[in-house]
Amino acid sequence: MKKWRLKYPLTIMCRVLEVSRSGYYVWLNRKPSKRSQENERLKIAIKAAHKRTHKRYGTIRIQTELAKDGFKAGRDRIARLRKELNIICI
């Protein structure tokens, strides 16, 4: 809705998407969740570890490297974030 609000009236979009206008404005001004903030920090750490290991480590070995740096994260979470970042090992 945020992307399309300049093209279409907000009231019509709210009606079509079955969202209240007040709910939209609450969402618009909401801070990012703690989990999404942690994910952003973890993405930066993953990029750094990937570069530091010369792009050769997979998810499990990156997990070990991140643990050394103080980042506790599961294998699947790291794999998902690596996929979002389009990071693959050589």
Secondary structure as GFF3:
##gff-version 3
##sequence-region A 1 90
A	DSSP	alpha_helix	10	17	.	.	.	ID=ss1
A	DSSP	alpha_helix	21	29	.	.	.	ID=ss2
A	DSSP	alpha_helix	34	52	.	.	.	ID=ss3
A	DSSP	alpha_helix	59	68	.	.	.	ID=ss4
A	DSSP	alpha_helix	75	84	.	.	.	ID=ss5
###
